[in-house]
Amino acid sequence: MGISGSVASVFTNPSSGNQYNMLVRLSEDYRNKQEDIKNLTVQNSDGRLIKLGDIVQVVRFYVPDPVVYSDAVHDL
């Protein structure tokens, strides 16, 4: 989904061969408040657009920051 980002494509650098995920994410203006998320529309099986809040419960919760490992050393 567009809240935290979704991989839409993969870019391969032609000179190095390195691959990079291309993320797509909603602008902060559309994901800051729970009401904003509830008002996003999705397509149902009949092809009609319905509000996300009509089919899911939107709940805010917090998670701790991830621990990043670099060369097997903890970076906090």
Z-matrix of the N, CA and C atoms (Angstrom, degrees):
N
C 1 1.443
C 2 1.516 1 109.19
N 3 1.316 2 116.48 1 168.00
C 4 1.451 3 122.20 2 -175.26
C 5 1.502 4 116.10 3 -80.53
N 6 1.313 5 119.07 4 2.83
C 7 1.460 6 120.74 5 -177.20
C 8 1.521 7 110.22 6 -74.77
N 9 1.310 8 116.64 7 -60.27
C 10 1.459 9 120.03 8 179.93
C 11 1.510 10 111.89 9 -95.25
N 12 1.286 11 117.63 10 -12.29
C 13 1.453 12 122.11 11 178.86
C 14 1.512 13 111.85 12 110.61
N 15 1.305 14 115.83 13 144.97
C 16 1.454 15 122.53 14 177.87
C 17 1.510 16 108.14 15 -129.95
N 18 1.310 17 116.04 16 145.13
C 19 1.454 18 120.30 17 177.13
C 20 1.524 19 107.58 18 -73.35
N 21 1.337 20 116.35 19 115.69
C 22 1.459 21 121.46 20 -179.18
C 23 1.511 22 111.44 21 -96.66
N 24 1.330 23 116.04 22 -25.48
C 25 1.454 24 120.68 23 -177.54
C 26 1.520 25 108.49 24 -165.59
N 27 1.298 26 115.83 25 171.41
C 28 1.459 27 121.55 26 175.96
C 29 1.523 28 107.41 27 -124.56
N 30 1.325 29 116.35 28 127.07
C 31 1.459 30 121.88 29 177.65
C 32 1.524 31 108.29 30 -97.94
N 33 1.310 32 116.52 31 130.55
C 34 1.462 33 121.84 32 175.69
C 35 1.515 34 108.16 33 -109.73
N 36 1.332 35 116.03 34 119.72
C 37 1.449 36 121.43 35 177.87
C 38 1.526 37 107.69 36 -68.42
N 39 1.336 38 117.58 37 118.78
C 40 1.460 39 119.71 38 -175.34
C 41 1.527 40 114.22 39 -65.17
N 42 1.327 41 117.83 40 -27.32
C 43 1.465 42 118.69 41 -178.36
C 44 1.520 43 113.10 42 -85.30
N 45 1.333 44 117.42 43 -33.13
C 46 1.472 45 119.05 44 -177.50
C 47 1.524 46 112.99 45 -104.65
N 48 1.332 47 116.67 46 -22.32
C 49 1.458 48 119.86 47 -175.37
C 50 1.525 49 112.94 48 81.91
N 51 1.345 50 117.67 49 -4.12
C 52 1.465 51 120.91 50 177.99
C 53 1.521 52 109.95 51 -65.41
N 54 1.334 53 115.61 52 142.62
C 55 1.452 54 120.50 53 179.13
C 56 1.524 55 110.09 54 -110.13
N 57 1.326 56 115.27 55 143.05
C 58 1.457 57 121.70 56 -178.60
C 59 1.529 58 108.68 57 -132.18
N 60 1.336 59 116.69 58 131.78
C 61 1.458 60 121.02 59 175.66
C 62 1.520 61 109.24 60 -72.18
N 63 1.315 62 116.69 61 134.67
C 64 1.461 63 122.66 62 176.05
C 65 1.522 64 106.87 63 -99.85
N 66 1.343 65 115.96 64 111.98
C 67 1.466 66 121.39 65 -177.18
C 68 1.528 67 110.91 66 -94.80
N 69 1.318 68 114.89 67 143.26
C 70 1.461 69 122.14 68 173.79
C 71 1.518 70 107.11 69 -116.48
N 72 1.331 71 116.58 70 130.38
C 73 1.459 72 120.40 71 -177.26
C 74 1.517 73 109.26 72 -145.70
N 75 1.324 74 115.37 73 144.93
C 76 1.458 75 120.36 74 177.00
C 77 1.518 76 110.73 75 -65.16
N 78 1.316 77 116.46 76 147.76
C 79 1.452 78 122.20 77 172.99
C 80 1.529 79 109.19 78 -60.79
N 81 1.318 80 117.23 79 151.57
C 82 1.472 81 120.63 80 -179.91
C 83 1.524 82 111.84 81 -56.76
N 84 1.329 83 116.94 82 -29.94
C 85 1.468 84 120.72 83 179.45
C 86 1.522 85 112.01 84 -59.80
N 87 1.338 86 117.54 85 -23.03
C 88 1.463 87 121.44 86 -176.93
C 89 1.520 88 113.48 87 -107.27
N 90 1.340 89 117.57 88 5.97
C 91 1.463 90 118.74 89 -177.42
C 92 1.521 91 113.93 90 -141.17
N 93 1.319 92 117.74 91 12.50
C 94 1.464 93 120.75 92 -177.84
C 95 1.524 94 113.69 93 -78.29
N 96 1.325 95 116.83 94 -35.87
C 97 1.467 96 120.21 95 -174.29
C 98 1.520 97 110.56 96 -116.85
N 99 1.322 98 115.23 97 150.92
C 100 1.462 99 119.95 98 178.64
C 101 1.520 100 110.84 99 -57.31
N 102 1.307 101 116.91 100 -38.48
C 103 1.470 102 120.56 101 -179.75
C 104 1.526 103 110.73 102 -62.34
N 105 1.335 104 116.52 103 -36.67
C 106 1.469 105 120.17 104 177.29
C 107 1.532 106 110.68 105 -61.28
N 108 1.324 107 115.96 106 -42.50
C 109 1.468 108 120.72 107 -179.45
C 110 1.526 109 109.77 108 -66.74
N 111 1.313 110 117.03 109 -42.61
C 112 1.469 111 120.65 110 179.97
C 113 1.525 112 111.80 111 -61.82
N 114 1.322 113 117.47 112 -29.12
C 115 1.459 114 121.39 113 -177.46
C 116 1.528 115 113.96 114 -86.61
N 117 1.329 116 117.93 115 -5.47
C 118 1.463 117 119.73 116 174.59
C 119 1.522 118 108.61 117 -63.61
N 120 1.316 119 116.82 118 147.31
C 121 1.460 120 119.60 119 -179.77
C 122 1.520 121 111.25 120 -108.53
N 123 1.313 122 114.79 121 147.58
C 124 1.466 123 123.11 122 175.42
C 125 1.519 124 107.52 123 -131.17
N 126 1.309 125 115.62 124 156.94
C 127 1.457 126 119.97 125 -179.60
C 128 1.522 127 109.90 126 -91.47
N 129 1.332 128 116.43 127 131.49
C 130 1.465 129 119.22 128 178.53
C 131 1.538 130 109.55 129 -88.78
N 132 1.318 131 116.74 130 -178.57
C 133 1.466 132 120.75 131 -175.55
C 134 1.527 133 112.87 132 -66.57
N 135 1.343 134 117.26 133 -18.24
C 136 1.464 135 121.16 134 176.55
C 137 1.529 136 112.48 135 -89.28
N 138 1.344 137 116.04 136 -1.34
C 139 1.458 138 120.38 137 -179.63
C 140 1.517 139 114.44 138 88.23
N 141 1.332 140 116.93 139 -0.38
C 142 1.469 141 121.00 140 178.56
C 143 1.519 142 110.26 141 -82.67
N 144 1.351 143 116.36 142 147.35
C 145 1.459 144 121.09 143 175.48
C 146 1.519 145 108.71 144 -87.15
N 147 1.333 146 115.82 145 130.23
C 148 1.459 147 121.37 146 177.62
C 149 1.521 148 108.53 147 -128.64
N 150 1.328 149 115.70 148 153.83
C 151 1.466 150 119.78 149 179.20
C 152 1.524 151 110.00 150 -72.80
N 153 1.316 152 115.38 151 137.83
C 154 1.458 153 121.05 152 179.66
C 155 1.526 154 110.91 153 -57.86
N 156 1.325 155 117.14 154 -38.18
C 157 1.459 156 121.62 155 179.98
C 158 1.519 157 114.11 156 -63.73
N 159 1.340 158 117.34 157 -16.46
C 160 1.461 159 120.61 158 177.31
C 161 1.526 160 112.60 159 -79.54
N 162 1.330 161 116.56 160 -15.49
C 163 1.475 162 118.81 161 -176.14
C 164 1.525 163 114.33 162 -123.57
N 165 1.340 164 117.57 163 -10.70
C 166 1.469 165 120.45 164 179.60
C 167 1.519 166 109.91 165 -136.28
N 168 1.315 167 115.41 166 160.66
C 169 1.458 168 121.24 167 172.83
C 170 1.521 169 106.99 168 -100.70
N 171 1.318 170 116.71 169 123.68
C 172 1.464 171 121.79 170 -179.61
C 173 1.522 172 108.07 171 -92.99
N 174 1.333 173 116.36 172 122.43
C 175 1.459 174 122.22 173 -177.40
C 176 1.529 175 108.95 174 -127.01
N 177 1.313 176 116.39 175 132.92
C 178 1.467 177 120.60 176 177.26
C 179 1.524 178 108.33 177 -92.52
N 180 1.322 179 115.93 178 134.56
C 181 1.457 180 120.76 179 174.29
C 182 1.512 181 108.36 180 -147.91
N 183 1.307 182 115.32 181 160.03
C 184 1.458 183 121.47 182 -176.93
C 185 1.520 184 109.57 183 -113.96
N 186 1.299 185 115.08 184 142.59
C 187 1.467 186 120.92 185 176.69
C 188 1.524 187 107.64 186 -123.74
N 189 1.314 188 117.25 187 151.57
C 190 1.468 189 119.28 188 179.30
C 191 1.527 190 110.79 189 -67.76
N 192 1.318 191 115.04 190 155.24
C 193 1.465 192 119.53 191 175.41
C 194 1.530 193 109.47 192 -62.70
N 195 1.324 194 116.24 193 142.31
C 196 1.467 195 118.38 194 179.94
C 197 1.527 196 111.70 195 -70.77
N 198 1.316 197 115.98 196 152.63
C 199 1.460 198 122.19 197 173.85
C 200 1.518 199 106.26 198 -89.38
N 201 1.331 200 115.87 199 126.40
C 202 1.458 201 120.94 200 -177.96
C 203 1.518 202 108.32 201 -100.80
N 204 1.325 203 115.47 202 128.77
C 205 1.461 204 121.01 203 178.67
C 206 1.519 205 109.35 204 -102.31
N 207 1.316 206 115.56 205 131.84
C 208 1.446 207 121.23 206 177.59
C 209 1.517 208 108.12 207 -131.50
N 210 1.311 209 116.68 208 113.56
C 211 1.469 210 121.47 209 -177.26
C 212 1.521 211 111.11 210 54.18
N 213 1.331 212 115.69 211 43.61
C 214 1.473 213 123.46 212 176.98
C 215 1.529 214 112.82 213 62.97
N 216 1.338 215 118.73 214 20.55
C 217 1.459 216 123.05 215 177.55
C 218 1.530 217 107.03 216 -114.49
N 219 1.324 218 116.75 217 133.91
C 220 1.457 219 120.43 218 178.90
C 221 1.522 220 110.09 219 -71.30
N 222 1.332 221 116.13 220 124.91
C 223 1.472 222 122.11 221 172.42
C 224 1.513 223 106.77 222 -108.46
N 225 1.303 224 117.75 223 114.61
C 226 1.468 225 120.44 224 179.28
C 227 1.510 226 110.55 225 -111.79
